[in-house]
């Protein structure tokens, strides 16, 4: 009789150890699932932008995909060498043609503005910059297919002969916070929004620092340069 209590105590300890082991084992898959879910959410959030990407993507709020073109893998329509942009591109990325081939004065103004915007917690993302004529032509054909006619496509994508992107004189900036910052402060750097329907599209107007930005065109079809 004197050994029965220690035996029962030992038995309870064994059962407790087994139960604890089962709890740990069953909790592990749950932890993995939670981790995977959080990782998935953070990855999705990382590619979410508030503006269309340049003048060729979907409505505000569209998610930006991963763009692995630095290894030469083509975007639908273009490669980095032709002006397609890798994700997270900034105005300081000299090794990327869409930035490196911008007009030097435009690029200098963008970098000055981006440096000051960073003090306000704003980061400029280049959604489109310089483009090759061939890439621009393919974007135009995509736009005709998307919008159903050359006339409607012209409101969003210029032909290679008149495109300010092909000449390196235009840049599309996102996300919304950066475009909003430029809308408020851009004139001081000579950076102006040119088209009402493209709040992300900026070009250099040096006189704007003194006179303010010129009146915007409703869309590119109203721009006399598009009809030369």
Z-matrix of the N, CA and C atoms (Angstrom, degrees):
N
C 1 1.452
C 2 1.517 1 111.61
N 3 1.317 2 116.19 1 -33.02
C 4 1.466 3 119.08 2 -176.17
C 5 1.528 4 111.27 3 -67.12
N 6 1.381 5 119.20 4 -20.39
C 7 1.470 6 121.20 5 -179.94
C 8 1.520 7 114.15 6 -93.51
N 9 1.355 8 119.23 7 -5.17
C 10 1.476 9 121.04 8 -174.39
C 11 1.513 10 112.46 9 -69.73
N 12 1.322 11 119.43 10 -38.47
C 13 1.464 12 121.65 11 -177.35
C 14 1.529 13 111.29 12 -67.04
N 15 1.358 14 118.18 13 -48.12
C 16 1.472 15 117.44 14 176.02
C 17 1.523 16 112.42 15 -59.39
N 18 1.330 17 117.81 16 -36.10
C 19 1.473 18 120.52 17 -180.00
C 20 1.511 19 110.67 18 -64.21
N 21 1.378 20 116.33 19 -44.76
C 22 1.477 21 119.44 20 178.85
C 23 1.523 22 110.66 21 -63.28
N 24 1.363 23 115.17 22 -39.86
C 25 1.473 24 119.11 23 179.68
C 26 1.523 25 110.84 24 -62.79
N 27 1.328 26 116.04 25 -43.31
C 28 1.472 27 120.05 26 178.57
C 29 1.515 28 111.12 27 -62.63
N 30 1.334 29 116.13 28 -39.36
C 31 1.468 30 120.59 29 179.55
C 32 1.517 31 110.98 30 -62.85
N 33 1.357 32 114.24 31 -44.00
C 34 1.483 33 117.50 32 -179.92
C 35 1.534 34 110.49 33 -63.28
N 36 1.366 35 116.59 34 -38.04
C 37 1.455 36 119.45 35 179.45
C 38 1.520 37 111.85 36 -64.34
N 39 1.333 38 116.52 37 -38.92
C 40 1.464 39 120.16 38 177.52
C 41 1.520 40 110.84 39 -62.37
N 42 1.393 41 114.42 40 -46.44
C 43 1.481 42 117.78 41 179.85
C 44 1.522 43 110.79 42 -61.74
N 45 1.351 44 116.61 43 -40.77
C 46 1.474 45 120.20 44 -179.35
C 47 1.519 46 111.03 45 -62.75
N 48 1.347 47 115.10 46 -41.08
C 49 1.467 48 119.30 47 179.73
C 50 1.516 49 111.33 48 -63.55
N 51 1.349 50 116.12 49 -41.84
C 52 1.463 51 120.78 50 178.79
C 53 1.515 52 110.90 51 -63.58
N 54 1.343 53 117.11 52 -45.06
C 55 1.469 54 120.93 53 179.46
C 56 1.519 55 111.08 54 -61.95
N 57 1.333 56 116.48 55 -42.19
C 58 1.459 57 119.71 56 -179.97
C 59 1.524 58 110.44 57 -62.07
N 60 1.343 59 115.61 58 -40.69
C 61 1.450 60 119.95 59 178.54
C 62 1.506 61 112.19 60 -62.54
N 63 1.346 62 116.11 61 -41.32
C 64 1.460 63 120.08 62 178.47
C 65 1.518 64 111.63 63 -63.76
N 66 1.347 65 117.91 64 -38.82
C 67 1.467 66 121.68 65 179.00
C 68 1.513 67 110.43 66 -63.02
N 69 1.360 68 116.55 67 -44.46
C 70 1.460 69 120.24 68 -179.81
C 71 1.515 70 111.06 69 -62.97
N 72 1.367 71 115.72 70 -45.56
C 73 1.460 72 119.56 71 -178.99
C 74 1.509 73 111.56 72 -63.07
N 75 1.352 74 117.53 73 -43.86
C 76 1.468 75 120.53 74 -178.54
C 77 1.511 76 111.46 75 -70.05
N 78 1.338 77 117.44 76 -28.43
C 79 1.463 78 119.44 77 -178.71
C 80 1.512 79 111.86 78 -75.37
N 81 1.347 80 117.43 79 -26.38
C 82 1.463 81 120.61 80 -175.96
C 83 1.517 82 112.86 81 -58.33
N 84 1.365 83 119.56 82 -49.70
C 85 1.470 84 118.99 83 178.34
C 86 1.510 85 112.27 84 -60.36
N 87 1.346 86 117.53 85 -35.40
C 88 1.462 87 120.28 86 179.12
C 89 1.514 88 109.64 87 -63.55
N 90 1.370 89 115.24 88 -43.77
C 91 1.456 90 118.44 89 178.63
C 92 1.510 91 111.96 90 -61.22
N 93 1.339 92 115.93 91 -40.60
C 94 1.461 93 119.73 92 178.46
C 95 1.512 94 111.14 93 -62.64
N 96 1.325 95 116.85 94 -42.92
C 97 1.462 96 121.36 95 179.65
C 98 1.512 97 111.41 96 -63.15
N 99 1.337 98 117.05 97 -43.58
C 100 1.459 99 120.54 98 179.58
C 101 1.521 100 110.15 99 -62.80
N 102 1.355 101 116.33 100 -44.96
C 103 1.455 102 120.36 101 179.35
C 104 1.526 103 111.35 102 -60.34
N 105 1.361 104 114.96 103 -45.40
C 106 1.458 105 118.40 104 -179.90
C 107 1.518 106 111.46 105 -62.84
N 108 1.325 107 117.98 106 -38.73
C 109 1.460 108 121.27 107 -179.88
C 110 1.514 109 110.73 108 -64.84
N 111 1.345 110 116.34 109 -44.38
C 112 1.457 111 119.94 110 179.89
C 113 1.513 112 110.66 111 -65.00
N 114 1.357 113 116.17 112 -40.19
C 115 1.456 114 119.18 113 178.53
C 116 1.517 115 110.66 114 -62.01
N 117 1.343 116 116.12 115 -41.67
C 118 1.459 117 120.56 116 179.84
C 119 1.513 118 111.15 117 -62.90
N 120 1.329 119 117.11 118 -42.20
C 121 1.461 120 120.67 119 -179.80
C 122 1.511 121 110.83 120 -64.73
N 123 1.339 122 116.57 121 -44.43
C 124 1.456 123 118.65 122 -177.93
C 125 1.519 124 111.07 123 -66.53
N 126 1.342 125 117.07 124 -35.42
C 127 1.449 126 119.91 125 177.74
C 128 1.513 127 110.76 126 -65.63
N 129 1.334 128 117.48 127 -43.40
C 130 1.460 129 120.59 128 179.06
C 131 1.509 130 110.69 129 -62.35
N 132 1.349 131 116.28 130 -42.66
C 133 1.464 132 119.58 131 -178.14
C 134 1.512 133 110.72 132 -63.83
N 135 1.338 134 117.22 133 -32.31
C 136 1.454 135 120.21 134 -176.75
C 137 1.514 136 112.46 135 -64.89
N 138 1.337 137 117.43 136 -24.58
C 139 1.454 138 120.22 137 -177.88
C 140 1.517 139 112.48 138 -103.42
N 141 1.317 140 118.07 139 13.51
C 142 1.460 141 120.68 140 -177.88
C 143 1.518 142 110.08 141 -93.06
N 144 1.322 143 117.35 142 124.42
C 145 1.448 144 122.81 143 177.42
C 146 1.519 145 109.23 144 -123.56
N 147 1.338 146 114.89 145 158.80
C 148 1.453 147 119.74 146 -175.33
C 149 1.517 148 113.27 147 -96.04
N 150 1.320 149 117.11 148 -10.46
C 151 1.455 150 120.23 149 -176.78
C 152 1.519 151 110.96 150 -118.51
N 153 1.327 152 116.61 151 154.72
C 154 1.465 153 117.67 152 168.98
C 155 1.523 154 108.16 153 -60.59
N 156 1.337 155 117.02 154 156.88
C 157 1.448 156 120.27 155 -175.63
C 158 1.512 157 108.76 156 -95.33
N 159 1.309 158 115.12 157 101.49
C 160 1.452 159 118.42 158 -175.54
C 161 1.516 160 109.11 159 69.89
N 162 1.323 161 115.40 160 -146.20
C 163 1.452 162 118.94 161 -177.70
C 164 1.522 163 111.12 162 -110.58
N 165 1.361 164 116.65 163 28.50
C 166 1.446 165 117.21 164 -173.18
C 167 1.516 166 114.66 165 -137.55
N 168 1.340 167 119.54 166 5.12
C 169 1.445 168 119.87 167 -177.46
C 170 1.525 169 111.44 168 -112.89
N 171 1.325 170 115.94 169 -172.38
C 172 1.444 171 121.93 170 -169.70
C 173 1.508 172 114.93 171 -75.44
N 174 1.329 173 116.63 172 -165.91
C 175 1.458 174 122.50 173 -174.53
C 176 1.519 175 111.48 174 -71.83
N 177 1.361 176 116.99 175 163.72
C 178 1.464 177 119.32 176 176.69
C 179 1.525 178 111.31 177 -52.54
N 180 1.335 179 115.64 178 138.76
C 181 1.450 180 120.35 179 -178.69
C 182 1.514 181 113.10 180 97.56
N 183 1.337 182 117.55 181 -7.16
C 184 1.462 183 119.81 182 179.10
C 185 1.523 184 110.11 183 -65.68
N 186 1.329 185 116.96 184 143.71
C 187 1.465 186 121.06 185 -179.25
C 188 1.518 187 110.14 186 -83.74
N 189 1.306 188 115.42 187 136.79
C 190 1.461 189 120.15 188 -179.32
C 191 1.524 190 109.75 189 -88.38
N 192 1.321 191 118.31 190 129.74
C 193 1.456 192 120.66 191 -178.73
C 194 1.515 193 112.02 192 -79.58
N 195 1.332 194 116.00 193 167.54
C 196 1.459 195 121.17 194 173.33
C 197 1.522 196 108.89 195 -69.99
N 198 1.304 197 116.41 196 135.73
C 199 1.452 198 120.95 197 -174.67
C 200 1.527 199 110.29 198 -122.17
N 201 1.339 200 118.44 199 92.26
C 202 1.462 201 121.50 200 -172.06
C 203 1.518 202 113.68 201 -90.40
N 204 1.370 203 118.14 202 45.66
C 205 1.458 204 118.56 203 -170.17
C 206 1.511 205 114.38 204 -86.07
N 207 1.336 206 117.73 205 -5.94
C 208 1.457 207 118.06 206 -178.48
C 209 1.524 208 111.70 207 -63.20
N 210 1.317 209 117.68 208 -20.84
C 211 1.462 210 121.33 209 177.95
C 212 1.519 211 111.83 210 -93.68
N 213 1.333 212 116.04 211 12.57
C 214 1.451 213 119.84 212 177.96
C 215 1.510 214 114.29 213 89.17
N 216 1.319 215 117.43 214 0.82
C 217 1.461 216 120.40 215 178.23
C 218 1.523 217 108.64 216 -71.52
N 219 1.320 218 119.21 217 124.66
C 220 1.463 219 120.03 218 -171.37
C 221 1.519 220 113.94 219 -76.84
N 222 1.320 221 114.45 220 142.08
C 223 1.457 222 120.91 221 165.33
C 224 1.518 223 105.90 222 -73.15
N 225 1.353 224 117.59 223 156.18
C 226 1.463 225 117.28 224 171.47
C 227 1.526 226 109.52 225 -56.40
N 228 1.320 227 117.90 226 102.28
C 229 1.453 228 120.59 227 179.66
C 230 1.504 229 114.86 228 111.10
N 231 1.346 230 120.07 229 -23.13
C 232 1.451 231 118.11 230 -176.16
C 233 1.511 232 114.34 231 -168.41
N 234 1.320 233 116.09 232 164.08
C 235 1.456 234 123.43 233 176.32
C 236 1.520 235 108.69 234 -114.87
N 237 1.331 236 115.82 235 172.20
C 238 1.464 237 120.42 236 178.06
C 239 1.527 238 110.38 237 -58.13
N 240 1.317 239 117.26 238 -39.04
C 241 1.465 240 120.96 239 -179.65
C 242 1.520 241 112.15 240 -62.37
N 243 1.333 242 116.86 241 -26.01
C 244 1.465 243 121.41 242 -179.32
C 245 1.530 244 112.54 243 -92.47
N 246 1.339 245 116.59 244 -5.16
C 247 1.452 246 119.46 245 178.89
C 248 1.501 247 115.65 246 115.63
N 249 1.335 248 118.27 247 -0.91
C 250 1.466 249 119.95 248 173.99
C 251 1.528 250 108.14 249 -66.85
N 252 1.332 251 116.90 250 149.09
C 253 1.465 252 119.65 251 -173.11
C 254 1.526 253 112.18 252 -108.81
N 255 1.341 254 117.11 253 134.68
C 256 1.463 255 119.94 254 170.91
C 257 1.511 256 109.96 255 -74.34
N 258 1.304 257 117.70 256 159.82
C 259 1.457 258 121.49 257 -177.44
C 260 1.517 259 111.15 258 -65.43
N 261 1.327 260 115.82 259 146.06
C 262 1.455 261 121.53 260 176.54
C 263 1.513 262 114.35 261 72.38
N 264 1.324 263 118.61 262 19.09
C 265 1.462 264 122.55 263 -178.22
C 266 1.524 265 110.82 264 -65.17
N 267 1.342 266 117.34 265 134.49
C 268 1.463 267 121.37 266 177.73
C 269 1.517 268 109.80 267 -115.93
N 270 1.324 269 115.76 268 171.42
C 271 1.464 270 120.77 269 -179.58
C 272 1.527 271 111.87 270 -74.13
N 273 1.327 272 117.13 271 -3.51
C 274 1.465 273 121.15 272 -179.81
C 275 1.533 274 113.09 273 -102.04
N 276 1.336 275 116.92 274 3.78
C 277 1.461 276 121.30 275 -176.32
C 278 1.526 277 110.82 276 -88.44
N 279 1.335 278 115.46 277 81.44
C 280 1.462 279 121.36 278 -174.58
C 281 1.520 280 114.29 279 -64.65
N 282 1.337 281 117.25 280 -21.68
C 283 1.463 282 118.99 281 -174.70
C 284 1.523 283 112.71 282 -80.59
N 285 1.328 284 117.27 283 -7.34
C 286 1.468 285 121.01 284 -177.73
C 287 1.529 286 109.22 285 -100.18
N 288 1.344 287 118.86 286 123.86
C 289 1.460 288 121.31 287 -174.59
C 290 1.534 289 114.86 288 -55.61
N 291 1.325 290 117.94 289 -35.65
C 292 1.471 291 119.25 290 -177.93
C 293 1.524 292 111.88 291 -62.90
N 294 1.343 293 116.99 292 -22.81
C 295 1.470 294 121.59 293 174.21
C 296 1.525 295 110.76 294 -98.00
N 297 1.316 296 116.84 295 -46.62
C 298 1.464 297 121.16 296 -175.57
C 299 1.518 298 112.99 297 -61.27
N 300 1.342 299 117.89 298 -29.89
C 301 1.460 300 121.78 299 -177.05
C 302 1.525 301 113.82 300 -92.95
N 303 1.321 302 116.74 301 7.43
C 304 1.460 303 119.13 302 174.74
C 305 1.532 304 110.08 303 -69.46
N 306 1.316 305 116.28 304 153.80
C 307 1.460 306 120.95 305 174.05
C 308 1.531 307 109.21 306 -52.42
N 309 1.328 308 119.02 307 130.86
C 310 1.469 309 121.31 308 -175.67
C 311 1.526 310 113.94 309 -56.50
N 312 1.318 311 117.39 310 -38.57
C 313 1.464 312 119.89 311 -179.85
C 314 1.529 313 111.35 312 -69.53
N 315 1.326 314 116.27 313 -39.14
C 316 1.467 315 120.17 314 175.77
C 317 1.518 316 110.03 315 -62.86
N 318 1.315 317 116.60 316 -44.94
C 319 1.458 318 120.45 317 -178.34
C 320 1.530 319 111.11 318 -64.01
N 321 1.319 320 116.76 319 -40.56
C 322 1.468 321 120.07 320 178.80
C 323 1.528 322 110.70 321 -63.18
N 324 1.325 323 117.28 322 -41.27
C 325 1.466 324 120.82 323 178.67
C 326 1.522 325 110.82 324 -65.53
N 327 1.326 326 116.48 325 -41.18
C 328 1.464 327 120.60 326 178.71
C 329 1.526 328 111.41 327 -62.39
N 330 1.307 329 116.34 328 -42.57
C 331 1.460 330 119.85 329 -178.65
C 332 1.530 331 111.53 330 -68.28
N 333 1.311 332 116.39 331 -37.45
C 334 1.461 333 119.52 332 176.37
C 335 1.523 334 110.39 333 -63.88
N 336 1.334 335 116.28 334 -45.45
C 337 1.467 336 120.69 335 179.35
C 338 1.526 337 110.66 336 -64.96
N 339 1.332 338 117.00 337 -42.53
C 340 1.465 339 120.50 338 -178.36
C 341 1.520 340 111.19 339 -63.86
N 342 1.321 341 116.87 340 -37.30
C 343 1.463 342 120.70 341 178.56
C 344 1.520 343 110.76 342 -63.57
N 345 1.331 344 116.60 343 -43.74
C 346 1.465 345 120.09 344 179.28
C 347 1.526 346 111.35 345 -70.99
N 348 1.329 347 116.88 346 -36.70
C 349 1.468 348 119.97 347 178.97
C 350 1.516 349 110.98 348 -63.95
N 351 1.336 350 116.13 349 -34.62
C 352 1.463 351 120.05 350 179.78
C 353 1.528 352 111.22 351 -60.54
N 354 1.334 353 117.16 352 -30.85
C 355 1.469 354 120.65 353 176.60
C 356 1.524 355 111.44 354 -65.30
N 357 1.329 356 115.94 355 -22.38
C 358 1.466 357 121.12 356 176.58
C 359 1.521 358 111.86 357 -96.77
N 360 1.321 359 116.54 358 9.25
C 361 1.463 360 120.44 359 179.72
C 362 1.513 361 113.84 360 79.20
N 363 1.340 362 117.79 361 20.02
C 364 1.464 363 122.23 362 -177.79
C 365 1.520 364 109.84 363 -108.91
N 366 1.327 365 117.49 364 131.07
C 367 1.461 366 122.13 365 176.31
C 368 1.523 367 110.33 366 -112.61
N 369 1.326 368 115.71 367 130.64
C 370 1.454 369 120.85 368 175.98
C 371 1.528 370 109.42 369 -82.79
N 372 1.315 371 117.08 370 131.64
C 373 1.463 372 123.14 371 172.82
C 374 1.526 373 107.69 372 -116.40
N 375 1.321 374 115.40 373 127.36
C 376 1.465 375 120.30 374 179.11
C 377 1.521 376 108.69 375 -84.69
N 378 1.311 377 115.91 376 111.10
C 379 1.457 378 120.93 377 178.40
C 380 1.520 379 112.50 378 -89.49
N 381 1.323 380 116.09 379 -19.86
C 382 1.457 381 121.19 380 173.46
C 383 1.526 382 107.81 381 -168.26
N 384 1.329 383 116.31 382 144.12
C 385 1.460 384 121.17 383 177.99
C 386 1.510 385 109.31 384 -138.10
N 387 1.356 386 115.22 385 -123.77
C 388 1.454 387 118.55 386 175.87
C 389 1.527 388 110.23 387 -65.17
N 390 1.355 389 115.65 388 145.26
C 391 1.462 390 121.98 389 174.49
C 392 1.522 391 109.48 390 -136.02
N 393 1.309 392 116.59 391 147.60
C 394 1.462 393 120.27 392 174.45
C 395 1.523 394 109.06 393 -73.25
N 396 1.335 395 117.97 394 156.23
C 397 1.469 396 120.42 395 177.63
C 398 1.533 397 112.51 396 -56.86
N 399 1.344 398 116.39 397 -41.20
C 400 1.458 399 119.02 398 -179.72
C 401 1.506 400 112.88 399 -64.17
N 402 1.318 401 116.50 400 -40.58
C 403 1.464 402 120.87 401 177.70
C 404 1.526 403 110.34 402 -64.67
N 405 1.330 404 116.41 403 -42.76
C 406 1.464 405 120.49 404 179.37
C 407 1.521 406 110.71 405 -62.04
N 408 1.320 407 116.29 406 -40.02
C 409 1.462 408 120.15 407 179.13
C 410 1.523 409 110.94 408 -62.74
N 411 1.334 410 117.44 409 -41.04
C 412 1.458 411 119.98 410 178.80
C 413 1.527 412 111.31 411 -67.24
N 414 1.320 413 117.06 412 -37.54
C 415 1.464 414 120.15 413 176.82
C 416 1.532 415 110.76 414 -63.74
N 417 1.326 416 115.51 415 -37.62
C 418 1.458 417 119.28 416 178.26
C 419 1.519 418 110.88 417 -65.34
N 420 1.327 419 117.19 418 -42.47
C 421 1.464 420 119.88 419 178.23
C 422 1.528 421 110.87 420 -63.65
N 423 1.338 422 116.34 421 -38.94
C 424 1.464 423 119.74 422 175.90
C 425 1.521 424 110.80 423 -60.32
N 426 1.348 425 115.96 424 -41.57
C 427 1.462 426 120.27 425 -178.35
C 428 1.530 427 110.95 426 -66.57
N 429 1.321 428 117.39 427 -39.58
C 430 1.465 429 120.41 428 177.42
C 431 1.524 430 109.85 429 -61.24
N 432 1.326 431 116.19 430 -43.20
C 433 1.459 432 120.28 431 178.16
C 434 1.523 433 110.97 432 -64.21
N 435 1.317 434 116.70 433 -40.65
C 436 1.467 435 121.21 434 -177.48
C 437 1.521 436 112.23 435 -70.00
N 438 1.340 437 116.59 436 -44.80
C 439 1.470 438 120.48 437 -173.02
C 440 1.521 439 113.85 438 -95.38
N 441 1.324 440 117.18 439 -11.04
C 442 1.462 441 119.88 440 171.64
C 443 1.504 442 116.38 441 93.09
N 444 1.331 443 118.13 442 -8.84
C 445 1.458 444 119.94 443 178.81
C 446 1.522 445 109.95 444 -161.00
N 447 1.335 446 115.23 445 156.40
C 448 1.465 447 119.78 446 177.17
C 449 1.526 448 110.81 447 -65.53
N 450 1.318 449 116.49 448 -35.05
C 451 1.462 450 120.09 449 -178.83
C 452 1.515 451 111.40 450 -63.00
N 453 1.319 452 116.93 451 -45.73
C 454 1.464 453 120.15 452 -179.29
C 455 1.524 454 110.59 453 -72.28
N 456 1.328 455 117.03 454 -37.74
C 457 1.463 456 120.22 455 179.12
C 458 1.521 457 111.26 456 -62.04
N 459 1.331 458 116.58 457 -33.08
C 460 1.469 459 121.05 458 -178.44
C 461 1.524 460 112.78 459 -64.99
N 462 1.323 461 117.19 460 -16.60
C 463 1.461 462 119.97 461 176.79
C 464 1.526 463 111.23 462 -73.67
N 465 1.333 464 116.56 463 -12.95
C 466 1.464 465 120.68 464 -174.45
C 467 1.517 466 113.94 465 -125.55
N 468 1.311 467 118.13 466 -32.20
C 469 1.465 468 121.13 467 -176.21
C 470 1.523 469 109.63 468 -134.66
N 471 1.337 470 115.80 469 125.57
C 472 1.461 471 120.86 470 179.27
C 473 1.519 472 110.20 471 -84.50
N 474 1.338 473 115.94 472 161.98
C 475 1.463 474 117.91 473 174.88
C 476 1.531 475 108.63 474 -79.48
N 477 1.317 476 117.69 475 162.67
C 478 1.470 477 120.91 476 -174.17
C 479 1.528 478 114.14 477 -58.69
N 480 1.328 479 117.51 478 -30.71
C 481 1.456 480 120.74 479 -176.66
C 482 1.529 481 112.52 480 -70.56
N 483 1.321 482 117.10 481 -25.60
C 484 1.467 483 119.70 482 -176.10
C 485 1.527 484 113.54 483 -117.18
N 486 1.322 485 118.26 484 -5.84
C 487 1.456 486 121.43 485 -175.14
C 488 1.530 487 112.40 486 -66.84
N 489 1.337 488 115.96 487 129.07
C 490 1.464 489 120.98 488 175.16
C 491 1.527 490 111.08 489 -71.46
N 492 1.323 491 117.47 490 -18.77
C 493 1.458 492 119.91 491 175.04
C 494 1.530 493 110.63 492 -71.68
N 495 1.306 494 117.40 493 -41.12
C 496 1.455 495 121.43 494 179.81
C 497 1.525 496 110.97 495 -64.48
N 498 1.319 497 117.22 496 -36.36
C 499 1.466 498 120.78 497 178.80
C 500 1.525 499 112.11 498 -81.34
N 501 1.327 500 117.20 499 -4.50
C 502 1.458 501 120.86 500 -179.97
C 503 1.517 502 113.63 501 78.24
N 504 1.317 503 117.00 502 20.06
C 505 1.459 504 120.84 503 -174.54
C 506 1.522 505 113.50 504 -107.14
N 507 1.334 506 117.15 505 12.29
C 508 1.469 507 120.47 506 -179.48
C 509 1.518 508 109.69 507 -142.91
N 510 1.326 509 114.66 508 150.12
C 511 1.454 510 121.04 509 177.00
C 512 1.518 511 108.80 510 -142.67
N 513 1.311 512 116.40 511 143.66
C 514 1.463 513 121.84 512 177.30
C 515 1.526 514 107.49 513 -106.87
N 516 1.326 515 115.76 514 120.41
C 517 1.462 516 122.12 515 -172.83
C 518 1.524 517 111.49 516 -111.96
N 519 1.302 518 117.19 517 136.81
C 520 1.459 519 123.79 518 173.82
C 521 1.510 520 108.40 519 -138.37
N 522 1.318 521 119.15 520 179.94
C 523 1.464 522 126.54 521 -8.46
C 524 1.527 523 111.00 522 -77.27
N 525 1.332 524 116.81 523 -161.14
C 526 1.457 525 121.61 524 -174.56
C 527 1.521 526 111.76 525 -55.81
N 528 1.329 527 116.84 526 -42.40
C 529 1.463 528 119.98 527 -176.97
C 530 1.522 529 111.38 528 -61.56
N 531 1.330 530 116.95 529 -37.92
C 532 1.461 531 120.49 530 179.63
C 533 1.522 532 110.98 531 -70.23
N 534 1.333 533 117.10 532 -43.54
C 535 1.462 534 120.57 533 177.88
C 536 1.529 535 110.58 534 -63.48
N 537 1.324 536 116.51 535 -38.39
C 538 1.470 537 120.11 536 178.28
C 539 1.526 538 110.57 537 -65.84
N 540 1.333 539 116.44 538 -39.16
C 541 1.473 540 120.33 539 177.96
C 542 1.522 541 110.03 540 -62.76
N 543 1.331 542 116.46 541 -44.02
C 544 1.462 543 120.13 542 178.66
C 545 1.520 544 112.02 543 -66.22
N 546 1.306 545 116.72 544 -36.77
C 547 1.462 546 119.95 545 178.20
C 548 1.523 547 110.84 546 -59.61
N 549 1.331 548 115.96 547 -35.24
C 550 1.462 549 120.96 548 -178.26
C 551 1.528 550 112.54 549 -84.97
N 552 1.328 551 117.06 550 -38.71
C 553 1.466 552 120.93 551 -171.42
C 554 1.531 553 114.46 552 -114.43
N 555 1.322 554 117.92 553 -10.18
C 556 1.457 555 121.07 554 -170.69
C 557 1.515 556 115.01 555 -58.60
N 558 1.323 557 117.76 556 -36.56
C 559 1.461 558 120.18 557 -177.16
C 560 1.521 559 111.78 558 -57.60
N 561 1.314 560 117.18 559 -33.91
C 562 1.461 561 120.77 560 178.92
C 563 1.515 562 113.35 561 -62.90
N 564 1.320 563 117.38 562 -19.15
C 565 1.470 564 123.27 563 178.39
C 566 1.533 565 110.89 564 -107.11
N 567 1.337 566 116.34 565 2.76
C 568 1.455 567 120.67 566 -175.84
C 569 1.503 568 113.66 567 78.32
N 570 1.331 569 117.29 568 17.41
C 571 1.469 570 122.05 569 -178.32
C 572 1.523 571 109.43 570 -102.60
N 573 1.323 572 115.68 571 122.39
C 574 1.466 573 119.73 572 -173.41
C 575 1.529 574 111.76 573 -129.57
N 576 1.329 575 114.59 574 141.92
C 577 1.468 576 120.81 575 169.40
C 578 1.522 577 106.69 576 -75.44
N 579 1.311 578 116.51 577 129.99
C 580 1.461 579 120.46 578 -173.04
C 581 1.525 580 112.61 579 -97.49
N 582 1.347 581 116.59 580 -36.13
C 583 1.459 582 120.77 581 -174.79
C 584 1.523 583 110.75 582 -120.83
N 585 1.324 584 115.27 583 135.64
C 586 1.463 585 119.77 584 179.87
C 587 1.521 586 111.46 585 -62.79
N 588 1.328 587 117.40 586 -36.22
C 589 1.467 588 119.76 587 -176.49
C 590 1.527 589 112.69 588 -81.93
N 591 1.333 590 117.69 589 -2.78
C 592 1.465 591 121.20 590 179.02
C 593 1.530 592 109.95 591 -129.61
N 594 1.316 593 118.12 592 78.50
C 595 1.465 594 120.95 593 -177.19
C 596 1.516 595 113.95 594 -68.09
N 597 1.319 596 117.53 595 -6.36
C 598 1.459 597 122.43 596 179.09
C 599 1.520 598 113.00 597 -95.42
N 600 1.342 599 118.06 598 -12.65
C 601 1.464 600 123.77 599 -172.86
C 602 1.526 601 110.40 600 -90.23
N 603 1.350 602 115.60 601 118.59
C 604 1.466 603 121.10 602 -178.71
C 605 1.518 604 111.05 603 -125.37
N 606 1.327 605 114.04 604 142.86
C 607 1.455 606 122.01 605 175.59
C 608 1.523 607 108.90 606 -132.97
N 609 1.330 608 115.84 607 164.79
C 610 1.454 609 120.95 608 -178.71
C 611 1.529 610 110.51 609 -88.12
N 612 1.319 611 114.65 610 127.74
C 613 1.461 612 122.95 611 173.09
C 614 1.532 613 106.03 612 -131.72
N 615 1.333 614 118.45 613 88.20
C 616 1.463 615 121.76 614 -172.24
C 617 1.521 616 114.20 615 -53.88
N 618 1.325 617 116.72 616 -35.39
C 619 1.467 618 119.91 617 -178.61
C 620 1.519 619 113.05 618 -68.10
N 621 1.329 620 116.91 619 -12.57
C 622 1.468 621 120.48 620 -177.49
C 623 1.522 622 111.83 621 -64.43
N 624 1.326 623 117.31 622 -26.59
C 625 1.463 624 119.08 623 -179.76
C 626 1.520 625 112.13 624 -65.29
N 627 1.344 626 116.06 625 -19.29
C 628 1.466 627 121.03 626 178.86
C 629 1.533 628 111.16 627 -108.66
N 630 1.323 629 116.14 628 -43.58
C 631 1.460 630 120.96 629 -172.77
C 632 1.528 631 113.71 630 -100.33
N 633 1.321 632 117.17 631 -11.97
C 634 1.456 633 120.15 632 -172.33
C 635 1.510 634 110.37 633 87.30
N 636 1.309 635 116.16 634 164.29
C 637 1.464 636 120.63 635 -178.78
C 638 1.519 637 111.45 636 -69.95
N 639 1.326 638 117.79 637 146.15
C 640 1.464 639 120.45 638 177.02
C 641 1.523 640 111.45 639 -68.64
N 642 1.326 641 114.90 640 165.11
C 643 1.467 642 119.71 641 177.71
C 644 1.530 643 109.55 642 -60.13
N 645 1.312 644 116.03 643 141.91
C 646 1.455 645 120.61 644 -178.95
C 647 1.526 646 111.07 645 -80.04
N 648 1.320 647 114.30 646 150.72
C 649 1.458 648 120.31 647 169.18
C 650 1.532 649 107.73 648 -83.01
N 651 1.327 650 116.16 649 149.30
C 652 1.467 651 119.70 650 179.18
C 653 1.527 652 110.35 651 -59.54
N 654 1.320 653 116.54 652 -41.53
C 655 1.463 654 123.01 653 177.26
C 656 1.525 655 107.17 654 -162.57
N 657 1.325 656 118.69 655 173.27
C 658 1.465 657 120.24 656 -175.31
C 659 1.527 658 115.09 657 -58.57
N 660 1.311 659 119.07 658 -24.57
C 661 1.471 660 119.26 659 -179.93
C 662 1.518 661 111.66 660 -67.10
N 663 1.335 662 118.64 661 -17.43
C 664 1.452 663 122.61 662 179.54
C 665 1.538 664 111.08 663 -91.01
N 666 1.319 665 117.21 664 -5.72
C 667 1.459 666 122.72 665 -177.78
C 668 1.527 667 109.86 666 -84.70
N 669 1.339 668 118.91 667 119.60
C 670 1.468 669 120.59 668 -178.39
C 671 1.539 670 113.78 669 -57.88
N 672 1.296 671 117.01 670 -26.84
C 673 1.474 672 119.95 671 179.77
C 674 1.523 673 111.65 672 -63.33
N 675 1.319 674 116.49 673 -27.17
C 676 1.468 675 120.63 674 -177.31
C 677 1.528 676 112.17 675 -76.30
N 678 1.324 677 116.48 676 -5.58
C 679 1.476 678 119.97 677 -176.44
C 680 1.524 679 112.04 678 -118.46
N 681 1.318 680 116.85 679 16.46
C 682 1.458 681 120.02 680 179.83
C 683 1.523 682 111.36 681 -78.29
